[in-house]
Amino acid sequence: MLSVPTNSVSGINAFMPPRRTLMGPGPSDVYPEVLAAQARPTIGHLDPLFVAMMDELKSLIQYAFQTNNEMTLAVSAPGSAGMETCFVNLVEPGEKVIVCRNGVFGERMRQNVERVGATAVVVDNEWGEPVSVSAVEAALNANPDAKFLAFVHAETSTGALSDAKSLCALAQQHDCISIVDAVTSLGGVELRVDEWGIDAIYSGSQKCLSCVPGISPVSFSAKAVEKIKSRKTPVQSWFLDQTLVMGYWGNKDTGAKRSYHHTAPVNALYALHESLRLLANEGLENAWKRHQDMHQILRDGLEQLGLTFVVDETCRLPQLNAVYIPEGVDDAAVRQQLLNTYNLEIGAGLGALAGKAWRIGLMGFGARRENVALCLRALDEVLN
Ligand SMILES: *Cc1c(COP(=O)(O)O)cnc(C)c1O
């Protein structure tokens, strides 16, 4: 018989993380109110009070996305699962998808398309550039059999913002369903799902929503729902199959009853409810402006330190500032010193920018003056 606890295991202390300032590509600093919400008592996930909270949560997600889409919910898994949810539900084997690739996350979209057994037509742009609207138009003209257009609104690997409004208008003209990654854009820059005609969209809890990681808000237009309902093949993922999940999220308008699908991450959904409530209280447009204002102060300070931006000013994300690492500076040593001396985390470069750039996040609760000031002072001291 195993004696429990063993000496070695019983000697382990409770984990006490330090208080960091998170200014990387995510997770971002979590609102204190959100952490407090998460610590409230766990109740049953079919408890009437929890079900009522989920109804509010759905309205809050609809507000954040600016949509009236009935099929709007939170996937019980991180942004990557939101991405996968869109592809596995919408795309069937043999179908053609135009995939825009201007960084790490566009490439992941392509991999999702291939794993579904569909064909990806890739529209490439340089890292740091936005998706080219004219290149997408040419690809749509050259591939009249394409059924989908997929792109990343805010490419977190480079800090480039793409023109989602024009891209989705093109998708509509070509009768394509648009699939949009809004993991980093939601809450940080203008995003209007219904007005722009976005068909399928997913985001994440831990970027500009400043919630704990691990939840992915998603929304599907009537056209996308129609496509899912007319599938000839079953969705190969049981867990992400939205026709099953919808039974769980229910529909208070049609009176559909909630039935068990999986156990919701109860406390994480309290956290999302609180973060979206805070966003709604601030007002979406105020939040967008705050990100832009903080970006401008940070930008001026970084430029004074002699740092230059990867992305052109015309398409730069306020919430993700990628700057080139100066010649002769040790990337890892600087980031380590920021972490050890200032409890400050900034992001390393990813993919083509690994070792070449830092990514400084100003996301959600992190987009405020004291963070900007700390980052500029710490970088100044470490670099000089
Ligand atoms: C962070 C991110 C993801 C993945 O989200 P996870 O929560 O890490 O799974 C997807 N797309 C973009 C653009 C992201 O920034």
The ligand as an ORCA input file, in Angstrom:
! r2SCAN-3c Opt
* xyz 0 1
  C      -3.079     34.290    -28.249
  C      -3.642     34.109    -29.625
  C      -4.267     32.918    -30.034
  C      -4.310     31.699    -29.163
  O      -4.967     31.891    -27.967
  P      -4.638     30.914    -26.717
  O      -5.564     31.390    -25.665
  O      -3.194     31.116    -26.420
  O      -4.923     29.538    -27.166
  C      -4.803     32.857    -31.294
  N      -4.745     33.900    -32.133
  C      -4.144     35.054    -31.797
  C      -4.103     36.183    -32.772
  C      -3.579     35.188    -30.536
  O      -2.970     36.334    -30.190
*
